[in-house]
């Protein structure tokens, strides 16, 4: 039987996945990756944190970015302390669709991006950043 799964998933979300996007789009995908993971952790593992625990979601998002910064090759070469601050500001902007104050579900992601594979891409990116799959799956 051919070994397809590993190569297939790596092709969907390679380590340098975010490198192909503009800064604005990379910020959005990081925010939506985080929001999707928080939703999945709640749905599949009953884990409440950030928005789901009535906490300020920025602190939890900052921990997510801390992890992303430790993962070799995940963040684009233009990423810096200043770009991180910009990403955090965008994430807290309630005028943006990719807003930490708003929960997001799989169907929201599909509808917003117009891509049925986007939830999988964001989930795989989250696995790379967190270094683990969703608990309970």
N, C-alpha and C positions, 0 to 999 in steps of 0.2 A: 504494500500500500504506500503511495507517495506521501512524503512529509510536506504538507502544505500549510498547516495552521501557523507555525512560527513565522515563516516568510510572508504569509498573507497579512498577519497582524502587523508585522514590522513595516510592510509596505503602506498600510493604512495610516500608521502613526510612527514614523521613524524618529529616532532621537532628535534629529534636527527639524522636526515638524514645524516649529514656530518660526524658523529662519526664513521661510518663504513669504511671510506676510509683512505688510507695512507695520510700523510701530503701533498705530491705532488698532489695526486688526489683531496683532499679537496680544495687545492689552485685553481686547475683548475676549479673545479665546482663552487667555489665562483666567479672566474673571468667570467666564462661563464654565470653564473646566472645574474651577473651584466650586461654583454654585451647583453644578451637576453632581459633584462628589458629595457635597453636604447633603443634597437631596437623597442620593443613593445610600449614604451611610444611615440616614434616618429611615428610609423605606425598607432596606434589607437587613439592617443590624439594630435598629431602634436607637441609634446614637444621635443624641441631640447636642448640638454645639452651634456656636455663632447665632445666626438668625433663628434657628430652630430651638434655641435655649433662651431666647429673649436677651441674648448678649449683644454687645456691639460687634457686628460681624467683621469689622476692620482688623481687630486683634488676631482673630483666627485666620483671616486672609493673609496677614503679615507672616504668620507662622508658615503658611503654605508657600509664600514667596521665599522665605528663609530656606525651606527645603529645596525649592526649585533652583536656588542659587548654589546649592551644594551638588547638584546633579550635572555632571560634565556633559556639555553639548546641548542641553535642553534649551537654554535661553540664547537668543541671538547675540552676535558679537557686539552690537550696539548697546546692549543692556548695561546700565550703570546705576549708581545710587540715585542720580537725577531722574533717569527713566523709570526706576522703581517708584519714586514719589509721584511721577505723572500717572503711572498705572494705578496706584492707590487712590489718587484723586479722581480718576475716571471711574474707578470701582465704586466710589461713594457718591457719584453724581446721580441723583434721582431722576434726572432728565434723560439719562442713558438707558437703553434696554438692558445692557449688561451692568446691572446695579446690584450691589451686595445686599441692599435692603429688600429685594424681591426674590422670592423663591422661584425656582424653575424646575420644570419636569421634562421628561424625554420628549413629549409631543410639542412642548414649547420650543425646544431647541430645533427640532425638525422643521417646524413651521417657520421659525425666524431665519434659519440658514438656508432653507429650501434644499436640504441634503439629508436623506434618510440615514446616511452613515455618520453624520456629525455626532450623535450621542456616543457612538462607539469610539470615534476619534478622541473625543474629550475624556472618555473613561480610560482609554489606553494612556493618554497623556497624564492623567491623574495617577495611574498606577506607576508610571515612571517617576513622577515627582514624589509621591508618598512611599514608593518602594514596596508597595503591597497592594493586593486586590482588596475589594470591598469586603469587610468582615461580614460573615453570614452568607456568603455566596459560594 
